Amino acid sequence: MLSLHTNFASLSAQNSIGNTQSKLSTSMTRLSTGFRVNSAMDDAAGLQIATRLKAQTSGMAVAMSNTQNSTSMLQTAEGAFSEVTNMLVRMKDLATQAADASSSADDKTAMQAEYNALGQELYNVMTNTTFGGSKLLGKGSAATDGTLSTSMTFQIGASSSETMSFNVSTNLSSLNTSLSNLSTNFRSGGSTIATELTSSANATIGTLTTAINDVSTIRSALGAAANRLDHVNNNLSNIATNTKAATGRIMDTDFATESSNMTASQMLLQAGTAMLKQSNSMSSMVMSLLQ
């Protein structure tokens, strides 16, 4: 029907152009940002899922950093205890030598001097070993207790339930008791007149054996915890990788598909514009009927 008041073809062409422009704008936005979902209007459910996955991935990245820092802390402590073990072994050698009848009084005095120096260094290692500016070991009964002197909780995941507890405070307290029993200089933290080797070398051997066993127990616990944290880190890395892939499948633009969509929209826009021009000229045909 030819009509001056209503041009249905023009209205249809305008609606088609509007829809095509919207699709073209969406395609260009996706191609320019690289994201398929740029607002909740693009995919409301997908955005909700992707946001949750992104939060989980971000939390796991922090948890991975936590496990690495915690491992470094435990390795620092284990390294300090390794040196403590070396000193205790040397002190036990001195006590064993001093307990023998072949050692003269002068020999024992010389051995005691070295024993005293080792006792002072034991105190230094136990009280001054730090990690990140905080005391790490500390004496179990002193005001300068270190991090290992209390129970620790490691955050090893993105949720509140993903934690790992580690506690060697009782073992550390036993070790400090053993160290205090075997060295006057360890108890005092300084140079004092000591007689562990000059008067009771044989008894000191047993005390040193106990201390070495205590250190070995703590070192074993530290190693086991560090190994567990290493496995936790590997597992988090695997989960994070796959979670990021899942997020990408929801959020990322498929450039091949979207490029095709953009090209199709551009062609439709050109065709729609041409048809709009043609439909607008149809009204002029009415005038030819009136001539």
Secondary structure, 3 states (H helix, E strand, C coil): CCCCCCCHHHHHHHHHHHHHHHHHHHHHHHHHHCECCCCCCCCHHHHHHHHHHHHHHHHHHHHHHHHHHHHHHHHHHHHHHHHHHHHHHHHHHHHHHHCCCCCCHHHHHHHHHHHHHHHHHHHHHHHHCEECCEECCCCCCCCCCCHHHCCEEEECCCCCCCEEEECCHHHHHHHHHHHHHHCHHHHHCCCCCCCHHHHHHHHHHHHHHHHHHHHHHHHHHHHHHHHHHHHHHHHHHHHHHHHHHHHHHHHECCHHHHHHHHHHHHHHHHHHHHHHHHHHHHHHHHHHHHC
